[in-house]
Amino acid sequence: MRLLFFPKKEMRKNNLKINVIFNAAYQILILFVSLVTTPYISTVFTSDIVGSYSYAYSVSQYFSLAADFGFTMYGTAMIAQVRGKKEKETHLFWGIIYSKAILDAALILLYFILAFSGCFYNDNYPLNDFKIYLCLILPTIGYLVDTTFLFQGKEKFVSLCARNLILKVVCTILIFVLVKSPSDYLIYVLIMGLSYFLTGFVSMIGTPFLIGKPQKISTKELGLHFKKSFAFFIPNIATCIYTIASKTLLGAIGGNSIQSGYFEQADKLVGVVVTIINSLSTIIMSRMAYLYANKKYDEIKQKTNRVIQIYCLLSLPCFLGLLVVNDYLTLGFLGNNFEGSIDLVYILSLKILFTPAYGIIGSIYYIPNNDLRKRNVFLIIAAIFNLIANSIMVHFLSAIGAAIASVLTEGLIFGLFWAGCRKKIDLQTLPREWIICLDASLLMFITLVFSKEIILAFISTCLVSMGIMSDRIIFFVSAAVISFLGLCIYGFFLLLFKEKFAVDILKTIREKLKCLKKEKDQQ
């Protein structure tokens, strides 16, 4: 509770390992929440209702991204650079907050004007009336008071994650209690809108303990904040195009809410895995900005290799593992109504390799090294490519086309990011570690491919004998067992091949157990 409301007491010395572990634990818990809610929503709502929400939310997301205007990434990088210098931190913080407030107020007014005039209405989604769009303005309002950048810049991830987790749990409970039938669609949208709004609102808790009282900020300084954050806004717009445009174009061009529902749930399922791995980017960006500002180049090299090593350890087995369990997981997770999502997951799973990769490259080189111009050019190229690819592919292939366009765009960004900095990043011994991760992942993949049918038959027999006849439960339990077995096999081969990170973790666990045993013997 102290960490929640008094983040100043969180840690005297920010520890990258602690932040990575805690953030990963938070993402896993969020995964659990999603595992609980997504199947429930896919049962309560039909695919066309899910598609309707996907379209409405994609429209509101344009305003949310515009409201952010790059302030979160800009603020995180700037706070990290002046961390420990109290007066500079305070002045910088309030300058960014005032700039955000001016922009967000204007965007909220514009949103209401467009919503009242009926500009957002689409004949393909009759469920999305004015009340729906009114609920979805809440995330944009949340940006008015969002101080996430302060916590990220000061590497106070523990308290930030703890608060967000509590919010997720509360919203999950509300969904189960209040959303019972398709007629509760408006209630569901309101809960989701409130969850995004409160994420920004609760970030204010504890802010007075991290920062000083409000200060006067000159008009010139406000203009400077707008100018500097604009460099981060360009990639936000580009990201908006290739992450949200697919859903919008499916409604505008495809005109099929069922296809939109398939794509929404498939993208959400893959997105959970991507988010866990991508959490590395947020954490490492703050540390890298601080290290570059203080010219600690040896530590930069060390942290770069460690983060990319962790990425390899996570992304390869997650990608191959999802290919194995996709059919069982999708049917068990979403139900037979979303059988059309299976092929989409196969395609979108490639994002597990591409999306976190370019996110990490941006966080360890482009952003902390202030090479934003090159980064922005790459993202604009990708955005233009995505618009063209989506417009063509959605017209002919509907949701499949949107998935292909999305993956091609992510691959293009990764290729451009890597080509632009490959000579600037010293990877040292990484190739050897990457080969070990690849070998262990492939051995896990082969083992699971040949054993998945046997596991399904065994689980089916056991559950039927217990009186559980639901195919959905059988598929879901089978996917969970196969995933756990894959984790064990992967870990075994990592230790067998003496992968450095896995061996270090095992040594740490052994040392902790020895210490606990020694303390117990002394007592």
TIMI-46047 format. One record per residue: z, x, y of N, C-alpha, C in turn; residue in three letters. Coordinates in steps of 0.1 Angstrom, whole numbers, plus 5000, padded with zeros to 4 digits. Each point is the difference from the previous one (the first is absolute). Layout:
# TIMI-46047
ZXYZXYZXYala;...
END
This chain:
# TIMI-46047
500050084988500049925012500050095013met;500750114999500050095011498650065003arg;499350034989498650055002499149895007leu;500449884997499149895005500249985015leu;501250015005500249975014500350125009phe;500450114994500350125007499150124995phe;498749995002499150114995500350145005pro;500850015011500350135005500850084990lys;500749934991500950064990499250034987lys;498749975000499350004988500050134993glu;499550105007500050144994499950105011met;500950095000500150105010498750095000arg;499550024988498850084998499049924992lys;498849975006499049924994499550084988asn;500049944988499650074988498749934995asn;498950074999498749954996500149944986leu;500750074991500149954986500749875000lys;501149995007500849875001499149895005ile;499350035011499249895006498949964990asn;499350094993499049974991500549914988val;501250054995500649924989500449865004ile;500749995011500549875005498849915003phe;499050065007498849915003499349964988asn;499950094990499349964987500849894993ala;501450025001500849894994499849875007ala;499950005013499849885008498749944996tyr;498950084999498749954996500049944986gln;500850064991500149944986500749875001ile;501049995008500849875001499049895007leu;499250045009499149915006499049964989ile;499650094992499149974988500649894992leu;501350024997500749904992500049865007phe;500250005013499949875007498749944999val;498950085001498749954999499749964986ser;500550074990499849964986500649864997leu;501149965008500649874998499349895008val;499650035012499449905009498649974997thr;499150104998498649984998499749914988thr;500550024988499849904990500449865003pro;501149995007500649875004499049935009tyr;499550075010499149945010498749964994ile;499550094991498749974993500249884990ser;501249964997500349894991500149875009thr;500750015011500249895009498749965007val;499350105005498849985008498850034992phe;498949935002498750024994499350125007thr;499050054994499350125005499449975014ser;499649875002499449975013501150005011asp;501249964997501150005010500350155003ile;500150084990500350145002498950065009val;498749964997498950055008500149955014gly;500549885003500249955013501050085008ser;501150044993501050085007499450145003tyr;499350054990499450135002499150015013ser;499249895001499150005012500849985013tyr;500949915000500849985013500850125003ala;500650074990500850125003499150115005tyr;498850014995499150115004499649985015ser;499949875004499749985014501150045009val;501349964996501150045008500350155000ser;499650074990500250144999499250085010gln;498949955005499350075011500950015012tyr;500749895003500950005012501250094997phe;500550004988501250094997499650155001ser;498850034996499650145001499750045014leu;499449915008499850025014501350025007ala;501049924996501450015006500650134998ala;499850064988500550134997499450105009asp;498749995002499250095009500250154997phe;500450034988500350144997501350055004gly;500949915006501350045005500950054989phe;499949944988500950044989499750154996thr;498850034998499750144996500250105011met;499549965012500250085012501550035003tyr;500849894999501450015003500750084990gly;499649994987500650084989499850155002thr;498750035003499750145002500750065013ala;500049925011500650055012501550024999met;500749904994501550004998500350124991ile;499250034989500250114991499950135007ala;499150015010499850135007501250035010gln;500649895005501250035010501349974993val;500049994987501249964993501250105003arg;501149955003501250095003500250025015gly;498949965008500150025015500349865005lys;501249965002500549875003499349935012lys;499950075011499549945012498549974998glu;499350094994498549984998499849894990lys;500849994990499949894990500149875007glu;501149985008500349885006498949955010thr;499550105008499049965010498749974993his;499750074990498749984992500149864993leu;501149974994500249884993499849885009phe;500749995011499949895009498649985006trp;499350115003498650005005499149934990gly;500250034987499149944990500449864998ile;501349965000500449864999499449915011ile;500150055013499549925011498449994998tyr;499450104996498550004999499649894989ser;500850014989499749904989500249865005lys;501149985008500349865004498949945009ala;499550085009498949965009498849954992ile;499650094991498849974991500249884991leu;501249994994500249904990500149865007asp;500649995012500149885007498649945003ala;499150095004498649965003499349954988ala;500250074988499349964988500649874994leu;501349975002500649884995499449885008ile;499850025013499549905009498549974996leu;499250104997498649994996500049924986leu;500950044991500049944987500249845001tyr;501049965009500349865001498849935006phe;499350065010498849945006498949974990ile;499850114991498949994990500449904989leu;501350004996500549904990499949865005ala;500449975012499949875006498649955001phe;499150095003498649965002499249984987ser;500750034988499449984987499050114996gly;500150125006499050114997500350054986cys;501249994995500350064987499749914988phe;499749875003499749904989498750044993tyr;500149984986498950034992499849884990asn;498849945000499849884991500350024985asp;499850134996500350044986501449994997asn;500950005010501550014997500649895008tyr;499949874996500549895008501550005001pro;500750074991501550005000500550085012leu;499250095005500550085011499849935014asn;501049925003500049945013500850085011asp;500249945011500750075011501450044996phe;500749924993501450044996500050124992lys;499050024991499950124992499950135009ile;499149995009499750115009501250035010tyr;500749895003501250015008501150094993leu;500249974987500950084992499650154999cys;498750025000499550144998499950085012leu;500549945012500150085012501350085000ile;500949964991501450074999499950154998leu;499150054991500050154998499650075013pro;499149945008499650065013501250005010thr;500849895000501249995008501050114996ile;500150024987500950104995499850145005gly;498750035004499750135005500650035014tyr;500349895007500750015013501350084999leu;500749984990501350074998500150104989val;498850034995500050094988500350155005asp;501050064994500450145003499950094988thr;499149964990499950084988499650145003thr;499250025010499650145003501150095003phe;501149955006501250085003500650054987leu;500249914991500750044987499150094992phe;498749985000499150094993499950145006gln;500050005014500050135007501250084998gly;501249934999501250074998500450024985lys;499049954991500250014986501249924995glu;500349895006501149914995499549904991lys;499450044989499349914991501049914991phe;501250064998501049934991500449865006val;500450015013500549875006498849905002ser;498850065004498949915002499649934987leu;499950084989499649944988501049904995cys;501350035002501149914995499949865007ala;499750005013499949875007498849924996arg;498950084999498749934996500249944986asn;500750074991500249954986500849875000leu;501049995008500849885001499249895005ile;499150025010499149905005499149954989leu;499450094992499149964989500749914990lys;501350044997500749924990500349865005val;500449995012500349875006498849915001val;498850065004498849925000499549964986cys;500350094991499649964986500849884995thr;501350005003500949894996499549875007ile;499650015013499649885007498749954994leu;499150094995498849954994500349924987ile;500950054992500349934987500849875003phe;500850005010500849885003499149895007val;499150045009499349905009498649974996leu;499350094993498649994996499949954986val;499749874998500149944987498649944996lys;499149975009498849944997498950045010ser;498749964998499050045010500249945013pro;500849895001500349935013500950095009ser;500650104993501050095008499250125006asp;498749995001499250115005500550055014tyr;500249905009500550035013501350085000leu;500949954991501350074999499850144996ile;499150024990499850144995499450095011tyr;499149955008499450085011501150035010val;500949905003501050025010501050114995leu;500450004987500950104995499350145001ile;498750014996499350135001500050055015met;499749905009499950045014501350055005gly;501149934996501450045004500450144994leu;499550024988500450134994499450125008ser;498749985004499450115008500650015014tyr;500449895006500650005013501450074999phe;500849964990501350054999500050154997leu;499050054993499950144997500050085013thr;499349955010500050075013501349975007gly;500549884999501349975008501250084995phe;500150014986501250074995500050155003val;498850055003499950155003500850035013ser;500349895008500850025012501550034997met;500449954988501450034996500250154998ile;501050055007500350144999499350085010gly;499049955007499250085009501050055012thr;500949925005500950055010500850134996pro;500250014987500750124995499150124999phe;498749985000499150115000499450045013leu;500149915010499350025012500949965012ile;499750045012500849975011499649865007gly;500649975011499849885007498650005006lys;499549885003498649995006499950085013pro;498850065001499750085012498849955008gln;500050045012498849965008498850094996lys;498949934999498850084996498949975010ile;499450105005499049985011498749944994ser;499249945008498749954996499150114995thr;500150115005499150124996500450034986lys;501350014996500450034987499649894990glu;500149885004499549894991498550014997leu;499250045010498650024998499750124991gly;500950105001499850124991500349964986leu;501049924998500349954986498949924994his;499449925008498849924996498950094996phe;499750105009498950094998500250084987lys;501250054998500250094988500149924987lys;500549885001500149914987498649954997ser;499150005010498649954997499350084989phe;500450135000499450094989500449954986ala;501249945000500549954987499549854998phe;499649945011499549864999498749994993phe;499150105003498750004995500050004985ile;500850084993500149994985500649874996pro;500949945008500649874996498949904999asn;499150005010498949905000499150034988ile;499750134998499150034989500649964987ala;501350034998500849964988500049854999thr;500149935011500049855000498749954994cys;498950065004498749964995499850024985ile;500450114994499850024986501149964991tyr;501149955006501149944991500049855001thr;499649945012500249865002498649935000ile;499050075005498749945002499449944987ala;500450064988499549954987500549864998ser;501249975004500649874998499449905010lys;499850055012499449915011498549974996thr;499350104996498649984997499849914988leu;500950014990499949914988500149855005leu;500849985011500149865005498849965008gly;499550105009499049975009498650004994ala;499850104990498650014994500149934986ile;501050044992500149954986500349855000gly;500849965009500349855001500749944988gly;500750094992500549954987501550045000asn;500949905001501450035001500550054986ser;499449964989500550044987499750154999ile;498850055004499750144999500950085009gln;500449945012500950075009501450014993ser;500449904993501350004993500050114989gly;498950014992499950114990500150145007tyr;499350015011500050135007501450035005phe;500649905007501350025006501150054989glu;500049934989501050044990499750134993gln;498750034998499750134994500350115009ala;499749985013500350105010501550025002asp;500749894999501550015001500650084988lys;499549974988500550074988499850155001leu;498750045003499750145002500850065012val;500149925010500750045012501450044998gly;500749944991501450034997500150154995val;499150044991500050144995499650095012val;499049975007499550085011501250025011val;500749905003501150015009501150094996thr;500350004987501150094995499650155002ile;498750034997499550145001499950035015ile;499549915008499750025014501250015008asn;501249974995501350025007500250145003ser;499450094993500150155003499550035013leu;498949935005499450035013500949985011ser;500749895000500949965011501150105002thr;500650044988501150105000499650145005ile;498950044994499550145003499550025014ile;499549895006499450015014501150045010met;501249944999501150035009500450154999ser;500150044987500550144997498950105005arg;498749974998499050095004499850015015met;500249895007499950005014501150095006ala;501249994994501250085004499750154997tyr;499550034989499750144996498950065008leu;499049935003498950055009500550035014tyr;500949915005500550015014500950125001ala;500650044988500950125000499450124994asn;498749994997499250114995500650064987lys;500449924991500650054987498949994989lys;499050095001498850004992500350024985tyr;500950084997500350034985500549874994asp;500949935007500549874994498949905000glu;499150005009498949915000499150014987ile;499850134997499250034988500749954988lys;501350034999500949964989500049854998gln;500249925011500149865000498649944996lys;498950065005498749954997499750004985thr;500350114994499850024985500949904992asn;501249985005500949924992499649855001arg;499649965011499649865002498749974992val;499050095001498849984992500250004985ile;501050084996500450014986500649874996gln;500949945008500649874997498949894999ile;499050015009498949905000499350014987tyr;499650124995499350024987500949944989cys;501350035000500949954990500049854999leu;499949935011500149865000498649924999leu;499050055007498749935001499250004987ser;499950114993499250014988500549904989leu;501350014996500549914989500049855005pro;500249985012500049865005498649944999cys;499050085004498649954999499649974985phe;500250104992499649994986500949894993leu;501250005003500949904994499649865003gly;499649985013499649865004498849964993leu;499050094998498849974992500449954986leu;501050054994500449964986500649875000val;500949975009500849875000499449895009val;498950035007499549915009499849854995asn;499349994989499849864995501349934996asp;500950074993501349944997500849975013tyr;500150105009500849995012499549885009leu;498749995002499449905008500249864995thr;499849984987500249874994501549974999leu;500950104998501449974999500649995014gly;499550075010500550015013499549885008phe;498749964999499449905008499849874993leu;499850014987499749884992498549984998gly;499649904991498649984997499249955012asn;500649945010499349965012499350115007asn;500550124998499550125007499450104991phe;499449954989499250084991498950085007glu;499549945011498950065007500450135008gly;501450025000500550125007499950124991ser;499849994987500150114991498950115004ile;498749955001499050105003500250065014asp;500649925009500250065014501150114999leu;501049984992501050104998499450134995val;499149994990499450124995499350085011tyr;499349935009499350075011501050055010ile;500949925005500950035010501050114996leu;500250024987501050104996499650145004ser;498750025004499650135005500750045013leu;500449895007500750035013501350074998lys;500650004987501250074997499850155002ile;498750054997499750145002499750035014leu;499249915007499550045013500949975012phe;500649885000500849965012501250095003thr;500950034990501150095003499650145003pro;498850044994499550145002499750025015ala;499249915006499650035014501249975009tyr;500949914996501249985008500950125001gly;500150074989500850125000499350115008ile;498750024998499350105008500149985015ile;499949875004500249975014501450035005gly;501049984991501450035004500450145000ser;499350084991500450155000499150095008ile;498949945005499150085008499649945013tyr;499249895000499449945012501049965010tyr;501049924996500949945010501050115006ile;500750074991500950105006499350125007pro;498850034996499250115006499249955012asn;500249875004499349945011498550015000asn;499549994988498550004998499549864999asp;500449925010499749854998498649975003leu;499350075008498649975003499150004987arg;500250104992499250014988500449894991lys;501349984998500549894992499449865004arg;500049985013499549875005498549984997asn;499350115002498549994997499849974986val;500750064990499949974986500349854997phe;501049955006500449864998499049905006leu;499550045011499049915006498749994991ile;499650124995498950004991500249924988ile;501250014994500449924989500049855003ala;500549965012500149865004498649945001ala;499150075006498649965002499349984986ile;500350104991499449994987500649884992phe;501349975002500649894993499449875005asn;499849985013499549885005498649974994leu;499250115000498649984994500149974985ile;500850084993500149984985500549864997ala;501149965007500649874997499049895003asn;499350005012499149905003498949984990ser;499650114994498949994990500649964986ile;501050074996500549984986500749864999met;500849965010500749874999498949894999val;498950015007499049904999499449984986his;499850114993499450004987501049994988phe;501150075002501050014989501349945002leu;500249945012501349935003501250104999ser;501049964993501250084999499850144994ala;499150014990499750124993499450105011ile;499149945008499450085011501050055010gly;501049925003501150045010500850114994ala;500349994987500750114993499350135000ala;498750004996499250125000499950065014ile;499749925010500050055014501350065004ala;501149944996501350065004500350134993ser;499650024987500250124993499150115006val;498749975003499150095005500550065014leu;500549915008500550045013501250094998thr;500949974992501250094997499650144995glu;499050004991499550124995499350095011gly;499249935009499450065011501050075010leu;501149925003501050065009500650124994ile;500449994987500650124994499150125000phe;498749984997499050115000499950065014gly;499949925010499950055014501350075004leu;501149944997501350075004500250144993phe;499650004987500250134993499050105005trp;498749965002499050095005500450065014ala;500749925008500350055013501250095001gly;500750024989501250095001500250084988cys;499150014991500250074987500350155002arg;499450055011500250155002501350035008lys;500749895004501250025008501349984992lys;499849944988501249974991500050104989ile;501150084999500250104989500749934989asp;499349984989500549924989500750094989leu;500050135002500750104991499849974985gln;501049964993499949984985499749864996thr;499549925010499849864997499049974989leu;498950074999499049974990500650004986pro;500950094997500750014986500849874998arg;500849965010500849884999499249884998glu;498849995007499149895000499549984986trp;499650114994499450004986501149954990ile;501250055002501149954991500249855001ile;500049955013500249855002498849934994cys;498850055001498849934995500050004984leu;500450124994500150004986501049904994asp;501250005007501149914995499649865002ala;499349975011499549865003499049954990ser;499050094996499049974991500549984986leu;501050084996500649984987500849874999leu;500749975011500749875001499049884999met;498950025007498949895000499549984986phe;499650114993499449994987501049934990ile;501350045001501049954991500249855002thr;500049965013500249865003498849914996leu;498850055002498849934997500049964985val;500450104991499949984986501249924995phe;501149985008501249944995500249865007ser;499349965010500349885008499849884992lys;499049994991499849884992501249984990glu;500450124995501150004990501349955007ile;500250055012501249965008500049855003ile;498849955004499849865003500349914988leu;499550044988500349924988501450004997ala;500750125001501450014997500949915009phe;499750015014500749935010499849854997ile;498849964997499649864998500849944988ser;500150084989500749964988501549985003thr;500650105008501449995003500349885009cys;499249985010500349895009499849864994leu;498949994992499849884993501149964990val;500550114993501249974991501249965008ser;500150035013501149965008499749865007met;498949944997499649875005499350015013gly;499650125005499350015013498550004997ile;499349905003498649984997499150025012met;500550035012499250015012499150134999ser;498749995001499150115000500350095013asp;500449945011500350075012501250104998arg;501049954994501250084998499750114990ile;499249974989499650104990499250115007ile;499149975008499150105007500950085009phe;500949935008500850085010500950094993phe;500749964989501050094993499250114994val;498849984994499250104994499650115011ser;499649955012499650095010501250095005ala;501249945000501250075004500450114989ala;499949964988500350094989499050125000val;498749975001499050105000500250105012ile;500349945012500350085012501250104997ser;501049954995501250084997499750114990phe;499249964989499650104990499250115007leu;499049965009499250095007500850105008gly;501049955007500950085008500750114991leu;500549964989500650094990499150114995cys;498849954996499050104995499650105011ile;499749955012499650085011501150115003tyr;501349955000501150095003500150114989gly;499849964987500150094989499050115001phe;498749965004499050105001500250095012phe;500549955011500350085011501050114997leu;501049964993501150104996499450104989leu;499149954991499450084990499150115006leu;499349965011499150095007500850085011phe;501349985001500850075010499649985014lys;499749885004499649975014501350025008glu;499850085011501150055008500949895005lys;499549895006500849905007500849934989phe;499449964989500749934989501150094994ala;499750134998501050094995501250015010val;499750015013501150015010500949875000asp;499349884998500849884999500950004988ile;499550044989500850014987501250105002leu;499750115006501150105003501149945009lys;499549935010501049945009500949894993thr;499449924992500749904992501050074991ile;499650114993500950074991501250065008arg;499750065011501150055008501049905005glu;499449885004500949895004500949954989lys;499449994988500849964988501150104996leu;499650135001501050114998501249995009lys;499649985013501149985011500949884997cys;499449894996500849884997500950024988leu;499450074990500850034988501250105003lys;499750095009501050105003501249935008lys;499649915009501049935008500849914991glu;499449944990500749914991501050084991lys;499550124996500950084992501250055008asp;499850035013501150055008501049885003gln;499649885000500949895002500849974988gln;
END
